[in-house]
Amino acid sequence: MESRNHHESRQGQSSQLSRRSFLGTAVSGLGVGASVQLVGQSNSAENRPNILFCISDDQSWTHAGAAGDPIVKTPAFDRVAANGVLCTHAFCDAPTCGPSRSAILTGQSIWRLEEAGNIHSTLPSKFATYTEMLEGAGYMIGHTSKGWSPGRLEPGGRTRNPAGDTFESFEQFMGQRPADKPFCFWLGSRDPHRPYELGSGQRSGKDPAQVVVPPHLPDNSVTRNDILDYYVEVERFDSNVERALNLLDEAGQLDNTIVVVTSDHGMPFPRAKASLYDYGSRVPLAVSWPRAIPAGRTVDDFISLSDMAPTFLEAAGLEPHRDMTARSLLPILQSSESGQVDSSRDTAFFAMERHDGCRRGGKGYPCRAIRTGDYLYIRNFEPTRWPSGSPNAADCARGIPYGEIDSSPTKTFMMKNRGDPYVDRLAELAFGTRPGHELYDLREDPGQLRNAATEPALADQAKTLDAQLMAHLADTGDPRALGKPAPWDFYPYYGRKVNQDWTVDAPE
């Protein structure tokens, strides 16, 4: 189990480049805008790695060529994986945009981030970000398209996006970058976020018969074509990454650039995005750094996207901020091994609080999960609430039933065809209420369709995972595990509220 003392347990790994060669002075407690002089190394761009962080918007882990998808074409993702490491068990910290991005930037779990644990909120300036720490250490930082979002920065005391200054493109950023500065760039995108162009997948020549339909979705022409349209946008994001890689290669910068390609959370389909099941929380991840990371490896260690913050800081010669609870990935990335590299990386923890408030009163659906190689265990703290939003349109922030799930042809089909027992079973899994405890035995049920929490044969396993989850939450300061007030239902919401009886100023 991870703890706040994890930084003390870093172990040396065999690698092409020793971490000691670029670790400088310890820097913690760094405030926004502070300047840091690294001791024992030059501040020149050639001695510290550049960082290119590429993040799509709503892409599940399996939807990349290197991940085995038979249709979608992702040559850039595949190139990064081939030149570095393909990570098979990467998880977002929350399957919702703003909180996931807040965790990535701060290196902390969402339950530690106050308002930033909700979408359409803010990221208080008291939470240090790796981008601002790198800027204080001499890096040029910037982002394009979707950086930290959605929400409002001003209430949190920030005057610019914490991902860095805004640029129209990576090309524009590189054109303005001083030659003597290392850079950290957030290559954002709004792909493959909905809405999609209906029929674009088939028009691109993709065959719906080849689609691998996730087991929690109805297997029919509606779903298959909806997934094809999603693939078109996955590929569009990948083409943006490809242009950035080519630009770096032409500039002679690719060898000393850490390139990360991932997504903020899973696909925008029922029982995926805004849920703690794998299709909501498990994300694609490939990392390369030709100068320092042995290439052509597949790593099965469990990774959280919040681990990016301490990884980038350590690579730049900085210690992670004292509040960061995530762990640097450098030991496993720089190892020459494949498979399970670090035996302690055998679990992931993730969470949800308020997404779009699509319930009466604008309340969220608080839940936490622990994922291991064999099990997914979920604790739902308010099981009487609708997990995917109320079926009553008047109670939904976007005025539609089950409003936590993005509108789509697949969702509409599932809502309209509940008279079919096959569809109804899947619709109930997607839209219905859930018990306080869920346990999925991934050896028998990889699609996570049968809750085994009350099965006698797994009762002890459920208790063990619940204890492990709650101990981790308590160790990392989750108010819900410590018996403290949990204020997420009552923080301001800066999105569009159209549901009835929205209240954020007093407990229920």
N, C-alpha and C positions, 0 to 999 in steps of 0.2 A: 504494500500500500504506500502511496506517495505521502509525504509530509512536508512541513515547512523546512525541514532540515535536509531536503534532498540535495541542495548544492554541496553539502559536505561529503556526499557519497559519490561524487564524480570519479570514475575510474579511468586510468589511461588505457587507450586502445591503440593497436598497431594501425599506422596510417601512412600515407605518402607525405604528410606534413604534420609535424607535431604541433599540438595546440600551444605548447610552451613557446614556440617560435613567434606567436603573435599575441600572446596574452600580455597586456601591459598592467598598469596600475589599477587597483580596485577602485571602482567608481560606483558608489551607491548614494541614495538620497539626492540624486541629481534633479534639480528643478527645471521647469520648462525654460528653454533659452539659455541655460548655463553653458559655459565654455569649458572644455576639458582638454588638457595637454596629456597625451599618452606618453608614458615613461618607457624608455627602452626600445622605442621604434620610431621611425619617421612618420610624419603625418602625410606623406605624399600618397597620391592615389595608387601608385604601383605597388605599394607595400601593404595596403589594406584592401580587402575585397570590396568590390561593388556588390550591390544587392538589387536584384530584379524580382519583385514579388508579384506574380500574375494570379489574379483571383477572379474566377467566373462567378456568376450570380445564379445559384440554384442548379447544381449539377451533382448527381449521385456518383459514387465511387466507381461503379462498374461501367460507366459510359465514356470510355476512352479506348482507343485501339490497343494500347499496351496493357489495359486491364482485361482485354479479351472480348470486347464487344464486336460482333461480326459485321456491323453496318457502319457505325460512326467512324469518320476519318479524322484522326487527331495527330497529324505528323509532328507538330511542335511538341505536344505532350510526350509522344513516343520518343522523340529526339532527346528531350531532357532526361527521360527515364533511361535510355540507352547510354547516354553520356554520364549518368550518375546513378541514382537510386530510385527504384519504384517502391513506394511504401504501400503495403496492401491493407494496413489496418490504421488508417488515419480517420479521426473523428473531429467534427467541429465541437466547440464548447457549448453551443446552443443552436438548434436548427431554425434560426430566425436571423435576419440580416444584421440589424444594428447590434444586438448582443454578441453575435459571433465575431463581428469585426472589432468590437470593443475588447473582447478577450484576446484576439490576435494582437492588437496594438499594445495592450497592457501586460500581457503575460499572466493574466489572472482569470480565475473562474468567474462566471457572471454573478454568482451570489456574493462576491466580494466587491462588486462595482456599483452598488446602490442603484441609482436611476438607470444606469447603463445596462442593467439586467433586463430592461424592457425595450421593445422596439418603439419607434417614434418618440424617443426620449432625448437624452443628452448624455455626453460623456464628461463628467466633472473634471476640471483642470487639475484637481489634486491628484488624479491618477496619472502617473508618469507613463509615457509611451516610448517604445523603442525608437520610433522615428525622431522624436524630439531629443532623446538622449544621443542619438547618432548625429543629429544636427549640431548639438552642443560640442561634439567631439570632432567637428570639422567636415561632416558629410553634407552634401547638397541633397535635399529631400524634395520629393514631389509626387504627384499622382495624376492620373487621368481617369475620366469617366467616374465610376462609382467608387468612392473612397470609403470613409466612415459615413454611413447613411443607413436608413433615413432618420431624421430627427432635427433638432435645433441645437446649435452649438453655443449660442450666446447665453442661455440660462445656466450652462455649465462653466461659464467663465472663459470660453475659448473664442478667439477671433478668426481662426482659420481651421480648415479641416485637419484633424490630427494626422492624416495620411501624408500631409505636406502641402506645399503650394499647388495650385491647380494648373495643369497644362492641357492643351488641346490634344496632344499626342506624346508618345515617347520620343518621337523624332524631334519635336519642338524642345522638349526637355534636354535632350542630348546636345542640341544646337546651342543652348544657353549655358551648358555646364562648363565651368572653368576646367582646363586640362589638368590642373594640379589638385583637384578635389575628387575624392571618392564619392560615389553617389548611392542613394537608396531610393528606388522608385517603385511605387505601387501602381501596377498596370491593372486598373480596374475595368469592369465591363458591366453592362446590364443584360448580357446574354448568359444563359438561356432563360431569363426571367420572362414570364408571360406579360402580355398576350403574344401569340404566335400568328403567323400568316397561314390561314387554313389551307391545307393542301400543298404547302411548300415542300414538304418532304418527298411526296410522290413526284412532284414536278422536277425535283432535283435528280430523279432517276433511282431513288431508293425503293427497295422492294418491301412492302409491308409483311410479306410472308416470312422474311428473315428476322423480324423483330423478336427479341427475347422479352416476353411480357413478364414483368414482376408478378409473383404469385398472389399478391394482394390486390391486383387489378383484374377486371374481367378481360379475358382473352377474346377479342373480337376486332372487327375492322375499325371501329371507332377508336379504340385504345391504340391499336397498332399505328394508325395514321397520326394520332395525336403525338405519339412517341417519335415518329418520323419528323414531324414539324419541330419538335424539341431538338432533335439531332442537328437540324439545319443551324440552329442558333449555337449549339455546342461547337460546331465546326467554324462558325463565324468568329467566336471567341478564339479558337485555336489559331485561326489565320492571323489574328492580331498578335498573338504570342510569336508566331513564326516570323513576322516582320521585325519584331523587336530582337529576336535571336539573330537574324541576318544582319541587322544594323550593328549589333555588338560584334559579330564576327568580322564584318568589314572594317570596323574601327579597331580591331585587334584587342578588344576588351573582354571577349567571351571567356578566355582562359581564367581570368581572375574575377569572374562575376558569379556570385551565388544566385542561381536561378531556381525559383520555386514556382510550380504550377499547381493550383488547387482550386477549391471552390468554398464559398462561405457556408454552404449546407446542401442538402439534397434536393432532388427534382420537385417541381411544383405540381404534384399529383396527389390524389387522396392517399392517406396513411404514409406520407413521405414528408415533404417540407412541413415544418411546425409540429413534428412528432419526434419521439425519441427512438423510433424504430430505425433499422439500418438505412432504409431509403431516405430518411430525413437527416440522419446524423453522420453517416459514413461518407467520406468525401475522397475524391481522387487526390493523389499527392505524388509528385515527382520532383526530385531535387538534384541539381548538378552544380559542381564547382570543379572544373577540370584540374585546376592547380592543386586541389587538396582532397578531393573525394574520389576514391576508386570507382571506376565506371562499371556498368553492366551488371548491377546487383539488384536483387529483390529482397526487401527487408520486411519481416512480419511483425516487428515490434509494434506495440500499441502507442500511437502518437496522437496528441491533441494539438489543434492548430495554435493554441496559446503557447505551445513550445517554440514557436517561431521567434517570439520576442527575445528570450534569453539566448537562442541560437545565434541570431544576428548580432546581438551585443557581444557575445563571446568571440565570434569570428572577427569582430572589429577591435578586439582588445579591451573590452569593457566588461565589468562585472554586471550581472543583472541587477536591476533595482531591488532594494531590500524587500519590497512588497510583492515581488513577482513569485508566484507559487509554481509556475511551469518549469520544465527542465530543458536544458540545452540538448539538442539532438547531435551535436558534434561528435560525441564518442561513438554513436552508432553509424553516423554518416561517414566518418573517417576510418572506420574499421574496414578491413578487407573481407569481412564475413558477409554471408547472406543468411536468410532465414531469421530465426530469433537470435538477435545479437546480444541484447541485454535482458537477462532473465527477469529483472525487476519490472520491465515494461510489459506486463501481461494484463493490464486493465486500462480502461478509459472511463472517465466520468463526464457526464454532460447533463444539461438541465434546460428547463423552460420556465419562464414566468409569464408575463403578459405579452401576447403577440399583438393582435389587433383589437383585443377587447370585445370580441364578438359574442358576448353574453350579456344578460340583463345586468345593469350596473356597470358595464364596461370592465368586468373583472377578468383576470387571467386564468390560466390553468397550470398551477404550480406543480412541477414534477421533477424528479431527479432519476438518473439511471447509472448503473454500473454495467459495463460490457466486458466480458472475458472471452477467451477463445471458445468456450462451450456454452455460455449463457448470456442472456440479456435480462437484467432485473430492473424493474421500474417501480418507483414509489410515487403514487399520485396523492398529493396532499389534500385535494378538494375533489373527491370522486363523485360528488353529487352534481358537479358542473358538467357542461357539455364540452368535451375535449376539443372538438373541431368547430366550436361555435354553436350557438343556439339554432334549432330548426326554424325558429320564429324570425322572419326577416326583420321585424321591428326591433329585435334585440341585437342586431348585427351592425357592426361599425360601418360596413360597406353596403348595408341594406339587402344582403342576400343570405339565404339559409346556409348554415355551416360555413360562415364567412372566414374562418381561419384557413380554409382551403381555397386556393385560387380558382376562379371560374375557369372551366375547361370543358371540351367535349366529353372527356372521360367522366368528369364529375357529374355533368348533366345526365349522361346516360345512366349512371349508377343511381341517381336520384329518381329518375323516371321509370326505372325497370325493376323496382323492388318486388313486383309480383312474381318475378322469376326467382326461385329459391337459390340458385347459384349466385345471381347478382345480389340478392338480398343479404346473403351471408357476408359477402365482401363489403357491401354498403354498411352493414351493422358494425363491422370492424373499423371502417373508416369514419363513420358519423356518430355511432352510438356512444353511450356512457361506458366508463371503464371502472373496474374495481380499484381499491386502494393499492393493491399489490399485483404486479404482473411478472411472470417468469416464463421465459422461452428457452427451451432446450434446443440449442442450435444444431446439435448432432442429429436430432430426429425431426426438427422443425426449422430449417434454415430460413424459411420465409416469414417466421415469427407470426404465425396465424393461430396457434393454440396456446392459450394462457394455462400454464401448468402449475401456477402458484399454489393451488389447493390440492394437487394430486399427492396422495400419501407418499409415493416413492420419492418425491422431490421436496417434501416439506422441510427436511433438514437443510437442503441446499438453499431453499428460499430464505430461511432464517440466517444462514451463514452470509449470504450475499447482502441481505438487509443490514446485518450488523457491520459488514465491511463498508457498505455505502455510507451508513450513518456515522461511522467512525471517521471516514474521510471528510465528510461534510463538516463535522464538528472540528476536526483538526485544522481545516482551512477556513473556519469562521462563518459557516452558513447559519444565519439566524434561525432557519427552520429546523436545524438539528440541535441548536443550543437553547431552544425554548424562548427565544427573544422575539420581539415584534418583527414581522415580515412585511414591510411597507409597500411592496411592489404594486398591489392593487390600487394604491392611492397616490402614486407619483403622477405628476402632470403628464398628459398625453398630447403630443403636438401634431398628431395626424388628424384626419377628418373624422369627426364623430357624428354619426347620424342615428345611432340606436337610442332607444328610450331609456330614461332613468340612469344616465351616465353619472356616476358619482366617484370622485377620487379624493374627497376632502374629509371623509370620516369612515371608520370601520363599518362593516355590515352589522 
